[in-house]
Amino acid sequence: MEEGEGYRFLKLTERTRIFEILGWISLAVGAGAMFVLLFGGGTPESPRLAGIFWFALGGVYFLIFKTIGGIIQLLLEIESRLRP
């Protein structure tokens, strides 16, 4: 394989930081759902406590996406240093 040929998708995701953007979007959606459910009023079908659940779920997804982005960045850095 020629140098610079492999791992095109991973290099693209590392350059554009797509996973970091997805993490921030998931956190924003979780916070938005929390505000809608907490301050918009809960119904018997969706109690106000579900808003806290959505915010926590958005935080978990944020951490997952940030971790995936960091791992990809680390692996590409290792790969570039090991290449002769």
Stockholm file with secondary structure:
# STOCKHOLM 1.0

chainA/1-84         MEEGEGYRFLKLTERTRIFEILGWISLAVGAGAMFVLLFGGGTPESPRLAGIFWFALGGVYFLIFKTIGGIIQLLLEIESRLRP
#=GR chainA/1-84 SS CCTTTSCHHHHHHHHHTHHHHHHHHHHHHHHHHHHHHHHSCCCSSSCTHHHHHHHHHHHHHHHHHHHHHHHHHHHHHHHHHHCC
#=GC SS_cons        CCTTTSCHHHHHHHHHTHHHHHHHHHHHHHHHHHHHHHHSCCCSSSCTHHHHHHHHHHHHHHHHHHHHHHHHHHHHHHHHHHCC
//
